[in-house]
Amino acid sequence: MGRDEEALKLYAKMLDLEQRVLGPEQHETAVTRYSLACILARRGHMDEAVSNLQYAIDHGLQPRMDLQIEKDPLLSSLHGDPRFAALVAHAKERAAPKAN
């Protein structure tokens, strides 16, 4: 809605609060980090976006969300970035059912 700067500030505050209160491994914290990554990607901050996505995938993002990353239109600016392709592959691997 054109208010990315305000959203970035609010997500950063929310992430700080969630990490302190809920902990860095909680799903809610990972979702906030994922949302922050989406805004960063849209704003052209690719390194920060990739870093936040990696953290979200490795620390609490639910497998169903892992499988949606590749098709999320909010992350379309990362398409073509080999780091994003590697993250998508990692997320799919993480979300795959474990064989016993």
One Martini backbone bead per residue (centre of mass of N, CA, C, O) as a GRO file, in nm:
protein
  100
    1MET     BB    1   0.051   0.066   0.009
    2GLY     BB    2   0.321   0.256   0.027
    3ARG     BB    3   0.437   0.173   0.349
    4ASP     BB    4   0.725   0.042   0.392
    5GLU     BB    5   0.879   0.204   0.606
    6GLU     BB    6   0.673   0.162   0.829
    7ALA     BB    7   0.672  -0.148   0.817
    8LEU     BB    8   0.968  -0.195   0.885
    9LYS     BB    9   0.956  -0.073   1.169
   10LEU     BB   10   0.732  -0.255   1.284
   11TYR     BB   11   0.868  -0.531   1.230
   12ALA     BB   12   1.122  -0.477   1.395
   13LYS     BB   13   0.974  -0.442   1.664
   14MET     BB   14   0.823  -0.711   1.665
   15LEU     BB   15   1.072  -0.892   1.648
   16ASP     BB   16   1.204  -0.806   1.907
   17LEU     BB   17   0.970  -0.886   2.093
   18GLU     BB   18   0.941  -1.186   2.010
   19GLN     BB   19   1.229  -1.274   2.083
   20ARG     BB   20   1.200  -1.204   2.388
   21VAL     BB   21   0.921  -1.351   2.455
   22LEU     BB   22   0.914  -1.620   2.263
   23GLY     BB   23   1.145  -1.648   2.066
   24PRO     BB   24   1.339  -1.752   1.782
   25GLU     BB   25   1.171  -2.053   1.741
   26GLN     BB   26   0.904  -1.934   1.666
   27HIS     BB   27   0.659  -1.908   1.441
   28GLU     BB   28   0.588  -1.607   1.476
   29THR     BB   29   0.876  -1.505   1.434
   30ALA     BB   30   0.915  -1.626   1.150
   31VAL     BB   31   0.682  -1.472   1.013
   32THR     BB   32   0.792  -1.191   1.062
   33ARG     BB   33   1.057  -1.236   0.909
   34TYR     BB   34   0.921  -1.301   0.640
   35SER     BB   35   0.773  -1.031   0.607
   36LEU     BB   36   1.027  -0.862   0.611
   37ALA     BB   37   1.152  -0.992   0.358
   38CYS     BB   38   0.936  -0.898   0.159
   39ILE     BB   39   0.991  -0.595   0.190
   40LEU     BB   40   1.291  -0.597   0.127
   41ALA     BB   41   1.264  -0.708  -0.158
   42ARG     BB   42   1.083  -0.481  -0.272
   43ARG     BB   43   1.318  -0.257  -0.190
   44GLY     BB   44   1.611  -0.409  -0.272
   45HIS     BB   45   1.710  -0.587  -0.007
   46MET     BB   46   1.847  -0.877  -0.070
   47ASP     BB   47   2.035  -0.964   0.158
   48GLU     BB   48   1.827  -0.927   0.388
   49ALA     BB   49   1.609  -1.109   0.274
   50VAL     BB   50   1.768  -1.372   0.264
   51SER     BB   51   1.848  -1.381   0.561
   52ASN     BB   52   1.555  -1.386   0.675
   53LEU     BB   53   1.463  -1.639   0.529
   54GLN     BB   54   1.668  -1.834   0.641
   55TYR     BB   55   1.588  -1.800   0.933
   56ALA     BB   56   1.290  -1.881   0.908
   57ILE     BB   57   1.340  -2.167   0.802
   58ASP     BB   58   1.539  -2.255   1.054
   59HIS     BB   59   1.320  -2.092   1.280
   60GLY     BB   60   0.980  -2.203   1.258
   61LEU     BB   61   0.883  -2.251   0.989
   62GLN     BB   62   0.641  -2.393   0.832
   63PRO     BB   63   0.622  -2.623   0.585
   64ARG     BB   64   0.387  -2.489   0.424
   65MET     BB   65   0.552  -2.226   0.383
   66ASP     BB   66   0.801  -2.339   0.245
   67LEU     BB   67   0.629  -2.424  -0.018
   68GLN     BB   68   0.547  -2.103  -0.091
   69ILE     BB   69   0.792  -1.928  -0.162
   70GLU     BB   70   0.823  -1.959  -0.477
   71LYS     BB   71   0.505  -1.826  -0.516
   72ASP     BB   72   0.556  -1.562  -0.385
   73PRO     BB   73   0.494  -1.241  -0.495
   74LEU     BB   74   0.670  -1.087  -0.272
   75LEU     BB   75   0.942  -1.256  -0.402
   76SER     BB   76   0.994  -1.189  -0.713
   77SER     BB   77   1.268  -1.022  -0.692
   78LEU     BB   78   1.436  -1.306  -0.635
   79HIS     BB   79   1.418  -1.402  -0.897
   80GLY     BB   80   1.734  -1.530  -1.018
   81ASP     BB   81   1.853  -1.582  -0.746
   82PRO     BB   82   2.058  -1.824  -0.629
   83ARG     BB   83   1.985  -1.797  -0.327
   84PHE     BB   84   1.684  -1.846  -0.363
   85ALA     BB   85   1.700  -2.123  -0.493
   86ALA     BB   86   1.841  -2.251  -0.246
   87LEU     BB   87   1.612  -2.189  -0.044
   88VAL     BB   88   1.392  -2.348  -0.182
   89ALA     BB   89   1.532  -2.621  -0.166
   90HIS     BB   90   1.560  -2.622   0.141
   91ALA     BB   91   1.258  -2.595   0.208
   92LYS     BB   92   1.167  -2.854   0.065
   93GLU     BB   93   1.344  -3.046   0.227
   94ARG     BB   94   1.231  -2.969   0.506
   95ALA     BB   95   0.918  -3.038   0.422
   96ALA     BB   96   0.974  -3.314   0.384
   97PRO     BB   97   0.912  -3.615   0.452
   98LYS     BB   98   1.020  -3.841   0.677
   99ALA     BB   99   1.204  -4.122   0.669
  100ASN     BB  100   1.215  -4.437   0.860
   0.00000   0.00000   0.00000
